[in-house]
Amino acid sequence: MTKLDSKIPEGPIAEKWTNHKFNMKLVNPANKRKYDIIVVGTGLAGASAAATLGELGYNVTAITYHDSARRAHSIAAQGGINAAKNYQNDGDSVYRLFYDTVKGGDFRAREANVYRLAEVSNNIIDQCVAQGVPFAREYGGLLDNRSFGGAQVSRTFYAKGQTGQQLLLGAYSALSRQVKKGKVNMVTRREMLDIVVVDGVASGVVVRNMVNGEIERYSAHAVILATGGYSNVFFLSTNAMMCNATAAWRAHRRGAYFANPCYTQIHPTCLPVHGESQSKLTLMSESLRNDGRIWVSKKQNDMRAPNDIPEEERDYYLERKYPSFGNLSPRDISSRSAKEAIDDGRGAQGQDAVYLDFRDSINRLGKDAIEEKYGNLFEIYETITGENPYKVPMKIYPAPHYTMGGLWVDYNLQSTIPGLFVAGEANFSDHGANRLGASALMQGLADGYFVIPYTIGNYLASDKPVKEDTTHAEYDKVQTEVEERFNQLLNIKGKKTVDEIHKKLGRIMWNKVGMARNEAGLKEAVTEIQELRKEFYEDVNVVGDSKSLNQNLERAGRVADYLELGELMAVDALNRNESCGGHFREEYQTDEGEALRNDDEFTNVFAWEYKSDSNWELHKEDLQFEYVKLAQRSYK
Amino acid sequence: MAHNTIKLKLNIWKQANPDSAGGFKEYNVEVSPDASFLEMLDELNDNLERNSEEPVAFESDCREGICGTCGLVINGLPHGPLPKIATCQLHMRHFKDGQTIWIEPFRAKAFPIMKDLIVDRTALDRIIQAGGYVSINTGGVPDANEIAIPKEIAAEAFDAAACIGCGACVAACKNASAMLFTSAKISQLALLPQGQTERHERVEAMVKEMDENGFGACTNTYACEAECPKGVSVKNIARMNREFFGAKAKSKNLTF
């Protein structure tokens, strides 16, 4: 059994990263051009890593399934990015950002990683400003900040509601500069289908050219996966249509352990599902909960229009259950409470939705004040739903949004396959069981700009990996397997469409591996997913061939992998007999219905080793909390 | 929410590959008015796939109007009949029962059609690669608050930077010009202090790249601004022209 070595450097937490940077081996500038690195994914983590490695002198091949690096889903992040600048003079510090993040993650993240994240957060803001990212500014010309959940300071930098877009375009511009210089070979419209491991070391990848269907091989001295999260396993999520888990999952099947797959974040304020044809869910910024009141009818099956329900028949359930935090209760708790109300038959007009009502704020502050604060969000709402939220309460519902789990990595962001590094949402490292708002962008850029460029140099200088030729027999073997997978999918010629199966999987995941889980449900989920997988391989219908642009085939391959990952999520949730952050097991709650951790048994990371279909071996990495004391979160 | 449906006749551009001839194919759909335009196409494709017929190839990703992946010409208008939205933000309630809808790809010499409604917009990436950045490496940069930038300048730079790179401006222009796209990036960096050192080289390089990729000239119809999902202003084109002539006046290479 492989022992999980987190490789956390010695020394006090504030000195670990500094010491480690000094102790790591370097590749001398003239030798960097002798090393080739593959970066898969060009979101915040991938684009920033590829650009920085190119600047350092490495030869980088950046691979994306998009037509352009600028389209990655990092672009859709709205709120902002945290940094411990303390520009507001309100008591922020690297230590406080570290503390808030560990606590927000419900004590299931690695302290050393989180501290480093907080430490480099300030460099990220400097870097982005130098690139020309137009952050919001004060009248005096300095940078503006706002507050986000889980923090008592203002440390969130933002660019209107398009922070992710501006940060990604910054990284994309840095990447474009390296493309022009010839240091990054930008390979677009290629989907990574497998990783090639030679003699236990990551050697390269096999991809499909999505335009002509050709299978292509790329080899290098090291491979970085920055391929995002897996919320689309739920079918409906706030992720983009193409976001998928295939790259991570295929690496998992080749030996990379998958850590904490059951840690998924369900965001409380999204637009509800309108019908069977719904393709994805749209997030409405959490900031709306500052002035909106969340309620449902006290009566079951109340079909009246919301404005016809008198005040005394409304249940402002968050204010009732959590008087101190009220409508600003944390994401996990707000989401679960909405589910409870709907399960009780009290959803808005019989739908899976609750009301987010601005009536009282409009009466108190005036319509203009509300419009000034939330005008663009109200517009988005009206565009999508056709209803005017100034007059009728918004209908909202929780939706899968982010996955804290991901491929297991050590402090150097290296997976259990030597030479395979994982950055951004694709790894598991920094957010524990729950991610705080405005820290996803921070982590993606920290990994790409400031962590991996150092640690990968150390790997190259220490391990001196050899670049295999893509004619190596292992590449033949992997390519054959990939092609057989496509042939298998194309030859089933059944009656079910890919989306039909994906929607079924989504329903199982949402109902049984979603906001609240229990042992019986999880066991059912495992069986149902296995049955669904069987149904998929017997009765799916994939149209066309593999030798041309075929979106149906692309989706089929991704769904095939979700059907395996979904099972592991359920297995992980079943084995974690406690509630923490986004993982709420109904059996483990306090008398007041709060998440009840079991620190004696579960202050650890679950890292799953793939053995064969439906068969994994569990490895545990114990977590030490030397700086932030383990404590129960309470929001009463 | 309405539970009724509307029936529509779709005429969709079908083209097997860049080299083949394309043409319109007719489809009939019945859809909820609450569905988005792209969800209507999803449903159409799901039905086609169920019957082993080839689905319609079209691109989209975020479906929130920010990634710039989607882009269809709907009844002659890029991103459809409503202003300031991307195709993915268009909903079926804006169409009438029994209506005929014509759906085409973005058309421009610089955007070759790859399949059906999918076009190749990498020419836009090449324009950015020519100079749409500040030439700094990671690390070693000054503190973010070292340089104060007036709020209104930052806001103007933001408005230009809001471009999503969808190419609707090109598709809307009778000359298939990429001036709005190119000028948005040039403006963002020309407005900010960080962009000053390479200001002249940048505009020269980007305009040259734009021209070489087969985009047309600007004849001031403002169709680009009208169809831009983010409302990027044609003032940016004016700024780019000023930047360009300013650069040329100082250029070592005085040929234009």
Chai-1 contact restraints between the chains, C-beta under 6 A:
chainA,res_idxA,chainB,res_idxB,connection_type,confidence,min_distance_angstrom,max_distance_angstrom,comment,restraint_id
A,T52,B,T138,contact,1.0,0.0,6.0,A-B,restraint_1
A,E55,B,N137,contact,1.0,0.0,6.0,A-B,restraint_2
A,S68,B,D125,contact,1.0,0.0,6.0,A-B,restraint_3
A,R70,B,G165,contact,1.0,0.0,6.0,A-B,restraint_4
A,R71,B,D61,contact,1.0,0.0,6.0,A-B,restraint_5
A,R71,B,C67,contact,1.0,0.0,6.0,A-B,restraint_6
A,R71,B,T69,contact,1.0,0.0,6.0,A-B,restraint_7
A,I75,B,I66,contact,1.0,0.0,6.0,A-B,restraint_8
A,I75,B,C67,contact,1.0,0.0,6.0,A-B,restraint_9
A,A76,B,C62,contact,1.0,0.0,6.0,A-B,restraint_10
A,A76,B,E64,contact,1.0,0.0,6.0,A-B,restraint_11
A,A76,B,I66,contact,1.0,0.0,6.0,A-B,restraint_12
A,I125,B,A144,contact,1.0,0.0,6.0,A-B,restraint_13
A,D126,B,V141,contact,1.0,0.0,6.0,A-B,restraint_14
A,D126,B,D143,contact,1.0,0.0,6.0,A-B,restraint_15
A,D126,B,A144,contact,1.0,0.0,6.0,A-B,restraint_16
A,Q127,B,V141,contact,1.0,0.0,6.0,A-B,restraint_17
A,V129,B,A144,contact,1.0,0.0,6.0,A-B,restraint_18
A,A130,B,I136,contact,1.0,0.0,6.0,A-B,restraint_19
A,A130,B,V141,contact,1.0,0.0,6.0,A-B,restraint_20
A,A130,B,Q194,contact,1.0,0.0,6.0,A-B,restraint_21
A,Q131,B,V134,contact,1.0,0.0,6.0,A-B,restraint_22
A,G132,B,V134,contact,1.0,0.0,6.0,A-B,restraint_23
A,G132,B,L189,contact,1.0,0.0,6.0,A-B,restraint_24
A,G132,B,L192,contact,1.0,0.0,6.0,A-B,restraint_25
A,G132,B,Q194,contact,1.0,0.0,6.0,A-B,restraint_26
A,G132,B,G195,contact,1.0,0.0,6.0,A-B,restraint_27
A,P134,B,A154,contact,1.0,0.0,6.0,A-B,restraint_28
A,P134,B,A157,contact,1.0,0.0,6.0,A-B,restraint_29
A,P134,B,F158,contact,1.0,0.0,6.0,A-B,restraint_30
A,P134,B,A161,contact,1.0,0.0,6.0,A-B,restraint_31
A,R137,B,I149,contact,1.0,0.0,6.0,A-B,restraint_32
A,R137,B,K151,contact,1.0,0.0,6.0,A-B,restraint_33
A,R137,B,A154,contact,1.0,0.0,6.0,A-B,restraint_34
A,Y139,B,K151,contact,1.0,0.0,6.0,A-B,restraint_35
A,G141,B,A148,contact,1.0,0.0,6.0,A-B,restraint_36
A,G141,B,I149,contact,1.0,0.0,6.0,A-B,restraint_37
A,G141,B,P150,contact,1.0,0.0,6.0,A-B,restraint_38
A,L142,B,N145,contact,1.0,0.0,6.0,A-B,restraint_39
A,L142,B,A148,contact,1.0,0.0,6.0,A-B,restraint_40
A,L143,B,A144,contact,1.0,0.0,6.0,A-B,restraint_41
A,L143,B,N145,contact,1.0,0.0,6.0,A-B,restraint_42
A,Q165,B,I66,contact,1.0,0.0,6.0,A-B,restraint_43
A,S173,B,G132,contact,1.0,0.0,6.0,A-B,restraint_44
A,S173,B,Y133,contact,1.0,0.0,6.0,A-B,restraint_45
A,S176,B,I128,contact,1.0,0.0,6.0,A-B,restraint_46
A,S176,B,Q129,contact,1.0,0.0,6.0,A-B,restraint_47
A,S176,B,Y133,contact,1.0,0.0,6.0,A-B,restraint_48
A,R177,B,Y133,contact,1.0,0.0,6.0,A-B,restraint_49
A,V179,B,Q129,contact,1.0,0.0,6.0,A-B,restraint_50
A,K180,B,Q129,contact,1.0,0.0,6.0,A-B,restraint_51
A,A240,B,D61,contact,1.0,0.0,6.0,A-B,restraint_52
A,A240,B,C62,contact,1.0,0.0,6.0,A-B,restraint_53
A,M241,B,S60,contact,1.0,0.0,6.0,A-B,restraint_54
A,M241,B,D61,contact,1.0,0.0,6.0,A-B,restraint_55
A,M242,B,D61,contact,1.0,0.0,6.0,A-B,restraint_56
A,H274,B,D34,contact,1.0,0.0,6.0,A-B,restraint_57
A,G275,B,S32,contact,1.0,0.0,6.0,A-B,restraint_58
A,S277,B,A35,contact,1.0,0.0,6.0,A-B,restraint_59
A,S277,B,E39,contact,1.0,0.0,6.0,A-B,restraint_60
A,S277,B,E43,contact,1.0,0.0,6.0,A-B,restraint_61
A,S279,B,E39,contact,1.0,0.0,6.0,A-B,restraint_62
A,S279,B,D42,contact,1.0,0.0,6.0,A-B,restraint_63
A,K280,B,R63,contact,1.0,0.0,6.0,A-B,restraint_64
A,T282,B,E64,contact,1.0,0.0,6.0,A-B,restraint_65
A,T383,B,Q89,contact,1.0,0.0,6.0,A-B,restraint_66
A,G386,B,R93,contact,1.0,0.0,6.0,A-B,restraint_67
A,Y449,B,T138,contact,1.0,0.0,6.0,A-B,restraint_68
A,T497,B,D46,contact,1.0,0.0,6.0,A-B,restraint_69
A,T497,B,E49,contact,1.0,0.0,6.0,A-B,restraint_70
A,T497,B,R50,contact,1.0,0.0,6.0,A-B,restraint_71
A,D499,B,D46,contact,1.0,0.0,6.0,A-B,restraint_72
A,V543,B,E49,contact,1.0,0.0,6.0,A-B,restraint_73
A,V543,B,S52,contact,1.0,0.0,6.0,A-B,restraint_74
A,V543,B,E54,contact,1.0,0.0,6.0,A-B,restraint_75
A,L549,B,K115,contact,1.0,0.0,6.0,A-B,restraint_76
A,Q551,B,A57,contact,1.0,0.0,6.0,A-B,restraint_77
A,N552,B,E49,contact,1.0,0.0,6.0,A-B,restraint_78
A,N552,B,P55,contact,1.0,0.0,6.0,A-B,restraint_79
